[in-house]
Amino acid sequence: MATRTDLSINLASGLPQTTLVRNDGMALDLDWVAGVQVNTSAIERRAKTLPGRRSVKKDYQAAWLLKAIACIDLTTLSGDDTVGRVGRLCAKARQPVRADLLEQLGLPGLTTGAVCVYHDMIPAAVKALQGTNIPVAAVSTGFPAGLSPLHLRIEEIRESVKAGASEIDIVISRRHALSGDWQALYDEMRAFRTACGDAHVKAILATGELGTLRNVARASLVCMMAGADFIKTSTGKEPVNATLPVTLTMIRAIRDYYDRTGIYVGYKPAGGISKAKDALVYLAMIKDELGDRWLQPDLFRFGASSLLGDIERQLEHHITGSYSASHRHPIG
Ligand SMILES: O=C[C@H](O)COP(=O)(O)O
């Protein structure tokens, strides 16, 4: 079993942080955007071999899973969300794993990275998270399609910030990327960033609707130039959401942006990530491609509604040697 010291050392910097880094952005550099190319078959090949390439076991696996928890934006984005459901989700964010297990793992204060909800549920989440450092993230700008009038999308951001969201997940207009109108995408993202004020902004690219990995790479870059603090794959509502090839493409764009500007931008894969073993693959990929600095909640989040339950089951198995039934982990 993991000792308190083992995991405390491994996770000392893995607890949620209250201060996120900010990206002030830069002028749109169309030459840089036009020069972005993606070798799709090489990306797909590498993505295919990654899951088998690294395996972490026993205490190390437990430590990585605890790290994953600290990086989850625990999410509910359903038409039938209620104040009660959001309250239960927030209780889970405050204490993501059974108290006795967390005690044994040496991290009694562990929480998720954030709670992510629709605008109407912000007050309920803010109330339920009072006394914690867990931020409330709100999806905004006509989520998930992003097709309402621009002034309303901007106003929605302002309203969500006023209601207490300190992180705003915006959706981009896919048509700008699909038609290569990078100036329009830049201007839109810039306006969203300004409306966010001090709130951090995550740009959802909806990569499953962008057609090519080259579009994904270029849209990533343009959103970063326009001041996105995070780039995020998906709303969770597209037919294809987070994938490993898309992840490789986006985190390499983040690396290029960092290399050229010195600015850190975070990454959030979202949609369909529900298994602990998949979370481990994502973490390994981030470590390989971006390094340990990006394995902190201020630069990496999973957008997930059901990943936590599986991680909790694996941790329970790690400590007790047996698996609990998944219905015992209905939330998260
Ligand atoms: O942003 C988060 C996603 O909507 C969550 O998607 P999921 O329900 O497939 O985990």
The ligand as a Tripos MOL2 file, in Angstrom:
@<TRIPOS>MOLECULE
LIG
   10     9     1     0     0
SMALL
NO_CHARGES

@<TRIPOS>ATOM
      1 O1        -16.6960   19.6690  -20.7990 O.2       1 LIG1
      2 C1        -16.9960   18.5740  -20.4070 C.2       1 LIG1
      3 C2        -17.7640   17.5890  -21.1600 C.3       1 LIG1
      4 O2        -19.0180   18.0840  -21.5020 O.3       1 LIG1
      5 C3        -17.9180   16.3210  -20.3940 C.3       1 LIG1
      6 O3        -18.1950   15.2930  -21.2700 O.3       1 LIG1
      7 P1        -18.5500   13.8170  -20.7320 P.3       1 LIG1
      8 O4        -19.9260   13.9350  -20.1390 O.co2     1 LIG1
      9 O5        -18.5020   12.9620  -21.9400 O.co2     1 LIG1
     10 O6        -17.5410   13.4260  -19.6970 O.co2     1 LIG1
@<TRIPOS>BOND
     1     1     2 2
     2     2     3 1
     3     3     4 1
     4     3     5 1
     5     5     6 1
     6     6     7 1
     7     7     8 2
     8     7     9 1
     9     7    10 1
@<TRIPOS>SUBSTRUCTURE
     1 LIG1         1 GROUP 0 **** ****
